[in-house]
Amino acid sequence: MGLQKFQIEVLENPILAYAPGDTITGQVHLVTVEECKLGGIQMRYSGKASAEWLESDQTKYGKTHFVEEVIFCWQEYIFGSGSTQDLISPGDHVYRFVFKLPQGLPTSFVNKEAKVRYEIEAVMERGWKPNVKARVPFTITGCLDLNKIAGIAERVGFRVTRNLSCFFCTKGMVGFEVAIPKQGFVCGEYIEFNAEMFNQSRKHVHGFLASLVQKAVYRVHAHDRGTTFTRTVCSAQGPRVEPGGTEVWSGNVLRIPPLPPSHLATFFLRVIDIQYSLRMEMVLPGIANNLSYEFPVTIGTIPIRSKCRSVPQRDSLPTRRQSDPLAEKVAGWLEKRGSRELFLVSRYLNFLSLEVE
């Protein structure tokens, strides 16, 4: 056939990161050295989710589950129709394509058991000869606005206690109190909390752990309860507590790494979901089980807006403000480019740093 080049070139977005509802613009570049016949060039835009995991059962081998779900799939011809063959002259040929992504697409996601991926595929149909294909993957960065979730900005607190004992002999009470100013966070933000640990026993408390836990839920069918796999995303260790003593641990302790947002399951995706929780754990001595408490938190993409400050009176405002040429130039550039594009760039670079365990 004399085919030298057949590839997809995406325009206006070299990092290939999009939000639901964005428009993908590109072209298929075809180079041939001789005349040839083509049935057509078909574009396929698709998103797929799949998961494979092992579930324990009564046998020693367990049961392996595999699920796959098509999030969306759209096909169109940018050359020909597939029913007849057309002649292509030697040389360079460029065929443009434009596709608008559906709203509500789930975020791209990859871990050990599951993945949510998107791609553009171009198929050159050559009649009786094998088709030639070119593929380009792209990333979807979903949007989860924490400000639209009721009660997520409210303060939460809890107290957990336990009496340490050995057989019928009580050794004393241990426990902790934790207060967190809000329940929603974004990647790069610190989880701030205030924890007070107390130890009224005669034993040393070996430490205190704070961990952010990711829970991936996989379902064979959409309405199943599902199987949950947990992994610790990040953790920090607090102080030891001496017998009869108390300790306070507070401040910005846990920084959230790049993560997909909570509630991955949408109208398009029903077999995979992502949830997060904050686990506080007191490491107890001996054979006693550690004292722990876990409560859900939400990871979003748009942070919680701070409360509005009081606006100063007109009389107290300065009558004249000196202009800053550099600030005006930066503001004009941001207004021209759009803040959402900068947000997509940062989110895409964060996803590149994720490692599959």
N, C-alpha and C positions, 0 to 999 in steps of 0.2 A: 504493500500500500504506500510505502514511502512516508510514513508518519514520523515527523521529527518532534513534535511538541503537542501535548494535549493537557492543559492544566487550568485550574480555577484561580482567578485573580480577584480577590475581594477589594473593593475600592472604599476609600473614606474611613476605614477602620482597620488599621494594620494589626491591632492587638486582638481582633476578633472577639470582643466582649460586648454583649448587647443586653438590653433590658427588655422584658416582655412588651410587645407593641412597637418595637423599633423596626426600621426598614433596612434590610440587607441589600446592598447594591454591589454588583460585580460584573465580571465578564469571563467567558471561556475563551481561551487563546488556543487556536489550532494552527499548526504549521505543517504543510505537506510539500513534498518535492515532486509529486506527480499527480495527475488527475485521478480522482477516485470517486466512488459512489457511496453515499451515506443514506441510511434510512431516516436518520434524524439525530438530534442531540437533545436528550431529555435531562431536565434538572429535577432533583429530588431533595426536598428539605424535610428533615425528620428529627425527631427526638425520641429516644428509647430509654427505658429503665429496666434493669435486671438485677436479680439478687439470687445468690446460692448459699445455702447454709446447712449445717448439720444439726439435727435435733435429736436429743437423747430419747430412747424408747426402751422397751423391755429387752431388746436384743443388745448384744455387746457392740454391734457395729453402728447403731443409730440409724436415723432416717435422713436422707439428703433431700432437700427441697430446692426446686429451681422455679423461679417465676420471671416472667418477662412481660412488659407492658409497653405498648406504643403510645407515646404521649401525643404526638401528632405526626402526620405525613402528608406532604403535598407534592404533586408532580405536574410538570408542564414541559412542553417542547419549546425550545428557543430557536430551533432550526428543524425544518421538516415536520412530518406528522407521524412517522413510524410505519405508515401504510404503504408508501411508495419510496423509491430511491431517487436521490437527486445527485447530480454531478457537482463535484467540488474542484475548482481549478487549483493549480499549484500556487503556493505562496502563503502569506499570513492571512488568517481569518479571525475576526473578533466578534463574539456574540454576547450582547449585554443581557443581564437579568436583574430583576428587582423583585424582592419578596418581603412582605410585611409579616412580622412574627405575631402570633396570637397573644392576646392578653392572658395573664394568669399562669404563665409557664413556671414550673418549679425550677429552683436554682440547680445549676450543675453540681454534681456530688459524686465523689469516688471514695470508697474505703475498701477494707479487706473483703467484705461480703457483697457489696452492692455498688452500683454506679448509675448515674443519670447523665447521659451524654447527648450532644446534639451535633449534627453534621450536615454539610452540603455535599451532594454527590452529582457529578455530571457523567452521563452514560452516552457514549458514541455507539449508535446502532449501525452495524455493518452487514446486515442481511444474514447470509449463511456463515460469515466469519464471526469469531468471538468478539463480543463487545469490548470496548476499551472504556475504563472507568477512571475517574479522578475524584478524590475526596478531600475535603477541608473541614476539620472539626472547629466548632466555635463554642464559646462559653455564654451561658445565661446567668445573669445576676439578678435574682428576684428581689422584690422590694417588700419589706415588712416594716411598716411604720408603727413604732411603739406607742406613739401618741394616740392611735386609734384603738388601743386595747384598754378596756375599762379596768380601773383599779391598779394598773401596773406601776404607777408612780407612788403608790401608797407604801408607807413604812410597814415592815413586818418584823415580828420578834417571837421568840419561843424560848422555853426553858425545859431542860431535860435533866433528870436526876435518877440515881440508882443507889440502893443500899448494898455495899460490898459485904459479903458474908462467906464464911467457910463452914459448911455443914449447917449447924444450928447456931453458930456464933456470928453475931453481927459486928463488922469492923468499922462501920461508919458510912456516911453518904458522900458521893461524888456527883458532880454534874457541871452544867454550863448554861449560861444565858447568852443569846446572840440577838443582836438587833441590826437590821439592814435597812437603809433609807429608801430603797426601791427594789422592784422585782424584774426590771427589764434593762438590758445592756446591749451595746454594740461591740463589734470587734475592735481591739485596741484600747478599750476602756478598762479601767480597774474596777473590780468588785470591792466596794468599801463596806466594812462591817465593824461592829464593836462586840467583842466576845469577852465574857468574864467567866473564868473557870475557878471552881472551888473544890477543895479536897479535905473532907472532914474525917478521913480514915487515917490509919497508921502506916499506910503504904504510899510509895511514890507513884505518882501518875507520870508515865514516861513521856508524854507529849500530847500535842493537839494538832490535828490535821484539818485543813480546809481544801476541798477539791471541787473542781467543776467537772461534772460527769455528763457525757453524751450518751443518749439512749437511742439506738436505731431499732425501729420496729419494722419487721418484715411480715407480710401477710400473703398466704397462698391465695386467698380470695379477699375481695374488698371489705367484706363485713366480718372477717375473722378477727379474733382477739389478737392474734399475731405472736411472734417470737421476738423477744427483746434482747439485744446485745448491748452491753455497756462497756465503755472505756473511759478512763480518766484523761481528760484533756489537759489539765494543768492542776498543780497542787502546791501548797505551801505548808511548812511545819511551824507550829507555834511553840510556846515555852512549856517546860516541865512545871508540874505543880508539886511542891513539897507537902509532906503530911501536915494537916492542919492549916494549910496556907491557901491563898488565892492569887490569881494572876489575871492581868488584863491584856488582851491582844486586840489591837485596833489599827485602822488606817487603810491605805490602798495596798492590799495584800496580793490579790490574784489579778493578773492582767490577761484579758481574753485574747487568745491567738486568732488567726484567720480561721473562720468556721462558716459553714452554711447556716442560714437562719433557721429558727424553729419553725415547726409546722410545715415541713416539706411537702406533705400530702396536700394536693389541691384537687380541683375538678378533673385535671388531666392525669394525676398520679394518685393511685389509691393503695398500692401494695407496699410502699416504702414511706416511712415517716421518721422525722428527727425531733427529739425532745432533749431538754437539758435540765439539770438539777444541780443544786449546790449542797454538798455533803459536808457536815461538820462531825468530826470524830475525835473522841477522847481515847487515847491509848492507855488501857488499864493494865495493871501488873498481873503476873501469874497466868492462870488458864482462863481467867474471866474474859468473856466476849467484850470487845470494845463498845463503848457507849457512843452511839451515833444517831444523827437525825438528818433527814434529807427532804428538801422541799423544792418545788419546781421554780425555775427561772426561765425567762424568755430572751433569746438572742435575736436581735433585729438588725436592720440596716439603717434605719433613721432613728437617731437618739431621741430620748425624751427631752422636750423643750423645758428649759428652766422657767420658773415663775417670773412673770413680768415685774420689773422694778418700777417704783414710782417715778413718774415723769416730772422733772423739775419745772417750776413755774417759768412763764415766759420772761419775767423780769430778771430771773437768775441766769438766763442763757446769755452767752457772749453775743455782743452786737455784731461782731465781725470775726470771721474765721479765715485764717491764712490758708491759702491753697497749697497743696503739696503736689507738684507735677508728677512725681513717681507714683503716688497713691492713686491719682486720677488715671494714669496710664494703665496701672494694674486693674483698677475697677472697670475701665472700659474694655480691657481684654477679656476679663471674666464674663462681663455682660454679653460680649460677642460670642464667646465660645460656649458658655452655658456651664453651670456648676455640675449638672448631671453627668456630663462627659468626663469631668475630672473625677467624679465619684466612681464611674465605671472603670477608669484606668487604675485607680487605687485598689478596687475590689479584685480586678483581674490579676494584678501583681500579687495580691494576697493569696489567691487560689493557686498560683504557680508555686508558692512556697509550701503547700500542703504535701505531706508525704504519706503514702499508703503504707500502713503498718503490715 
